[in-house]
Amino acid sequence: MRVLEKYSRNDLLRIIDLYAYFTPPPLQVPVIQCELEDGRSFMLYHIPIDIMLGIMKLRGEDYIYSERETFFEIIQLFKEDIVKNLREKIEMVVIDELNRETNLYTASVIIKGDGYKVVKKMVPSHALFLAYLLDVPAYVRTELVDEQEKESSSGEEQA
């Protein structure tokens, strides 16, 4: 099943850029901020730091230097060899689910082969790193963005 067929185009917002960073002190939570085609942002909090560092390195941004690099930094050394093959197989990434019990998002990665397509569920931050590395389209369900904005504004009103 193709994810874009599961949802209408109005149900999805394309991610046009993303940024990884820590929130300001004192908490300093690792975040991915997804800039969407409609001008809004979608946030993923408490992402793995190695994903944050990998995205920052891909973007050419200054980041926390460590003598020990992560997988997400090392894979970039082989980018040309890996990207060509993977780009042919990965069609798109869609952040499409929120588990209400765990409050965790899930992404679908659409993998295509010779005469078949497979949808694999993935951790969204990892899926976004993959999409950014491969320069393949990434989307988020509009409903999830709307819900996040609603929760954010209601939290601000209570503060």
N, C-alpha and C positions, 0 to 999 in steps of 0.2 A: 504494500500500500504506500502510495506516495503522500507525504505529509501535506504538500500543497494541495492535493486533491481532498484530503481529509478536512481541511479548513479552506474557506474562501479567501481570496487575496485580502479582503477587508478584515479578516480575522488575524492577520499577521502584520507585524511591523518589521521592516528590514533594519538591521543594525548596520549603521554606516561607519561607525568608528567605536573604538573602546579604549579605555584607559585603566591602568591598574595602579593603585596607590594605597597608602595607609591613611586612615582618617586622622585628624589632628589629635595631639595628646589631650588628655591622659590615656585614652583607650587604645588608640592606634590599631584599628581593625583593618586587615587587608580587604580591599574592595576592588571589584571590576565595575566600572561605570560604562554602560552601553549607551551610546548616542544613537537615537532612532531617527528614521526618515521623517517623522512628523515633528521633530524638534524637541521631543521629550527625552528623558533619560530613564533607564532601567538599571537598578543596582543589584549586585550580588555581593553580600557581605560575608565575612569570615571565610574567604577563599583560601586555599592553601598558599602559603608564602612562595613556594617554588613556582606556582603558576604565575603569581604576581611578578616575580623576578623574570620569568621567561617572557612574559608579555612586554615588560619594560625593556628588556634586551632587544626584542624584536622591533620595538618602536625606536630604538637607538637612544633611549632616555638614560639619564644617570640613575643608578640604583645601588642598592647595598652591595658592595663588593665582598666576595668571600673567596678564599682560596679553593673552596670545595664547590664546584658547580653542580647544579641539579640536572636531571635528565632533560628538563625543558630548556635549559641553556645549551647543553651539549648537542642535542638533536639539531640545533641551528647550524652547527659546524658541517653537517651533512645535508643541509637544506636542499641544495640543487638535486642531489641524487634521490632523496626521499620525496621531495615535494612533487616532482614530475609524476611518479608512480601513484602517490596518494591522491593527487589532484584529479587524476583520471577516475578514481574510485569513489571519492567523497563528493556527493552531489550538493548537500546543504546540511546545515545545522538549524534546529528549531528548539528554542526553550519553550516547552509546551505544557508542562505540568507543574502543579504545586501540591505536595502532600500536606494536607491540612493538619495531620497529627504531628508530623515532624517539622513542618514549616520549611521543607527543603524542596528546591526546584529540581526538575529533571529535564534533560535535553534529549531530543531524538536526532540521531545522526543517520542520514540516508546514504547508504552504500550501494553503488551500482556495479554490476558485473556484466558478463556476457549473457544477456537475456534474463537477468534477474535484478531485483532491488530488495535490499534488506534494511529494516529499520532497527537500529540498536539504541538502547537507552544508555545515557552517559551522564556523568557529573557535568553540570553546565559550564563550570570554569574550565574544565579540561576540553570540553567540546568547543568552547569559544577560542581557546588557545589553538586548537587544531584548525578551526576555520580561519583564524587570523594568519597562522603560519602558511596555510595552503591558499589563502585568498579565495575562499569559496563563500557563497552567500550564507549569512546567518540571520535568523529571525527570532522574534519573541511574539507570543500570542498577545494580541491587543488586550484581551481580558485580564491577563496577568499584569500588564502595565497599569491598566485602570485600577485594579485592586491595590497594587502597591502604592499608587498615588493617593488613593482614598485612605489607606492605613497611615500613610505618612502625614497627610493633612490632619487626620483625626488625632494623631499623636502630638502634633504641634499645637493643636487647640487645647489639649489637656495640660501641656507644659506651662 
